[in-house]
Amino acid sequence: MSNLKFNILGQNIKLNFEEKEKDKLLILIEKIKKRLNKYDYLNGKVSDSKILIMLCLELEDKLSDSNILNKEQNSSNKNIELQDKKIKELSSEIIILKDQLSDHVSEKNILNQNTKNIIQLIDEMDSEIKKSINLINASDE
C-alpha cells in the first residue's frame, strides 16, 4: 500500500491506496479541488463543513441526474431490443409470406397453362365436331 498526501480546504489528508488506483485517485482529487474552487468566495464566511455539505449536495444532485439518465437509457435500450426482436419476427414473417406468394404465383401459372391447354383441346374438339357435322350434312344431301 502506498500513501498519498494532499490538502483540501486547508486540511492535510493522508490516504492509503493500492498503487494501481493512484492515477484514478489523483484525478478524483483534482476534480474535487476544481469543484471546491466554485465556493472560494465563501472561504472565511462559512465553515468548511458547510462548503463540503454544499459540494456534497451538488454531487448528489449530479449523481441523481446521472441515475435518471441511466434509467432512461436502460429503458430506451430495452425498447430498442424489443423493437429489434419485433423487426426480426416481422422479417421472418415477410420471408414466409414471400415464399407463400411465390408458391401461389407458381400454382397460378400452372393453372393458367392448364386452362390454356383445356381451351386448346376444346377448340380442337369444337373443330372436329364442326367437321363431323359438315360431313353428316354433306352425306344427307
C-alpha positions as CSV (number, residue, x, y, z in Angstrom):
1,M,0.0,0.0,0.0
2,S,1.1,3.5,-0.8
3,N,0.4,6.8,0.9
4,L,-0.8,10.0,-0.8
5,K,-0.8,13.3,1.0
6,F,-2.9,16.2,-0.2
7,N,-4.6,19.4,1.0
8,I,-8.3,20.2,0.8
9,L,-9.8,23.3,2.5
10,G,-6.6,23.7,4.5
11,Q,-6.7,20.2,5.8
12,N,-3.8,17.9,5.3
13,I,-5.1,14.5,4.3
14,K,-3.1,11.2,4.1
15,L,-4.7,8.3,2.2
16,N,-3.6,4.7,1.9
17,F,-4.3,3.3,-1.6
18,E,-3.4,0.5,-3.9
19,E,-0.7,1.5,-6.4
20,K,-3.0,0.6,-9.4
21,E,-5.5,3.2,-8.1
22,K,-3.1,6.1,-7.9
23,D,-3.9,7.7,-11.2
24,K,-7.6,7.5,-10.6
25,L,-7.3,8.9,-7.1
26,L,-5.2,11.8,-8.3
27,I,-7.8,12.6,-11.0
28,L,-10.6,12.5,-8.4
29,I,-8.7,14.8,-6.0
30,E,-8.2,17.3,-8.8
31,K,-11.9,17.2,-9.7
32,I,-12.9,17.8,-6.1
33,K,-10.4,20.7,-5.9
34,K,-11.9,22.3,-9.1
35,R,-15.4,21.9,-7.7
36,L,-14.4,23.5,-4.4
37,N,-13.0,26.5,-6.4
38,K,-16.6,27.5,-7.1
39,Y,-17.0,28.1,-3.4
40,D,-13.9,30.1,-2.8
41,Y,-16.0,33.2,-2.3
42,L,-17.4,31.6,0.8
43,N,-14.0,31.0,2.5
44,G,-13.9,32.7,5.8
45,K,-17.7,33.5,5.6
46,V,-19.0,30.0,6.3
47,S,-17.4,26.9,7.8
48,D,-15.6,24.3,5.8
49,S,-18.2,21.8,6.8
50,K,-20.9,23.9,5.2
51,I,-18.8,24.2,2.0
52,L,-18.4,20.4,2.0
53,I,-22.1,20.0,2.5
54,M,-22.8,22.3,-0.4
55,L,-20.3,20.3,-2.5
56,C,-21.9,17.0,-1.4
57,L,-25.4,18.3,-2.3
58,E,-24.1,19.4,-5.7
59,L,-22.5,16.0,-6.3
60,E,-25.6,14.2,-5.1
61,D,-27.7,16.2,-7.5
62,K,-25.5,15.3,-10.4
63,L,-25.5,11.7,-9.3
64,S,-29.3,11.7,-9.1
65,D,-29.5,13.2,-12.6
66,S,-27.0,10.7,-13.9
67,N,-29.0,7.8,-12.4
68,I,-32.2,9.2,-14.0
69,L,-30.4,9.3,-17.3
70,N,-29.1,5.8,-16.9
71,K,-32.6,4.5,-16.1
72,E,-33.9,6.3,-19.2
73,Q,-31.1,4.9,-21.3
74,N,-31.7,1.4,-20.0
75,S,-35.4,1.8,-20.8
76,S,-34.5,3.1,-24.2
77,N,-32.2,0.2,-24.7
78,K,-34.9,-2.3,-23.7
79,N,-37.3,-0.6,-26.1
80,I,-34.7,-0.9,-28.9
81,E,-34.2,-4.6,-28.1
82,L,-37.9,-5.2,-28.2
83,Q,-38.2,-3.3,-31.5
84,D,-35.2,-5.3,-32.9
85,K,-36.9,-8.5,-31.8
86,K,-40.2,-7.4,-33.4
87,I,-38.3,-6.4,-36.6
88,K,-36.7,-9.9,-36.8
89,E,-40.1,-11.5,-36.2
90,L,-41.7,-9.4,-38.9
91,S,-38.7,-10.0,-41.3
92,S,-39.2,-13.8,-40.8
93,E,-42.9,-13.4,-41.4
94,I,-42.2,-11.4,-44.6
95,I,-39.9,-14.1,-45.8
96,I,-42.5,-16.8,-45.2
97,L,-45.2,-14.7,-46.9
98,K,-42.9,-14.1,-49.9
99,D,-42.3,-17.8,-50.2
100,Q,-46.1,-18.4,-50.0
101,L,-46.7,-15.8,-52.6
102,S,-44.1,-17.4,-54.8
103,D,-45.8,-20.7,-54.4
104,H,-49.2,-19.2,-55.2
105,V,-47.8,-17.5,-58.3
106,S,-46.3,-20.8,-59.4
107,E,-49.7,-22.5,-58.8
108,K,-51.5,-19.8,-60.7
109,N,-49.1,-20.1,-63.7
110,I,-49.7,-23.9,-63.7
111,L,-53.5,-23.3,-63.6
112,N,-53.2,-20.8,-66.4
113,Q,-51.3,-23.2,-68.5
114,N,-53.8,-25.9,-67.8
115,T,-56.6,-23.6,-68.7
116,K,-54.9,-22.7,-72.0
117,N,-54.4,-26.4,-72.7
118,I,-58.1,-27.2,-71.9
119,I,-59.2,-24.3,-74.1
120,Q,-57.0,-25.6,-76.9
121,L,-58.5,-29.1,-76.5
122,I,-62.0,-27.6,-76.5
123,D,-61.2,-25.6,-79.7
124,E,-59.8,-28.8,-81.3
125,M,-62.9,-30.8,-80.3
126,D,-65.1,-28.0,-81.5
127,S,-63.3,-28.0,-84.8
128,E,-63.7,-31.8,-85.1
129,I,-67.4,-31.6,-84.2
130,K,-67.9,-29.0,-86.9
131,K,-66.1,-31.2,-89.4
132,S,-68.3,-34.1,-88.4
133,I,-71.4,-32.1,-88.6
134,N,-70.4,-30.8,-92.0
135,L,-69.7,-34.4,-93.1
136,I,-73.1,-35.6,-91.8
137,N,-74.8,-32.7,-93.5
138,A,-72.9,-33.4,-96.7
139,S,-73.8,-37.0,-96.7
140,D,-77.5,-36.2,-96.0
141,E,-77.7,-34.1,-99.1
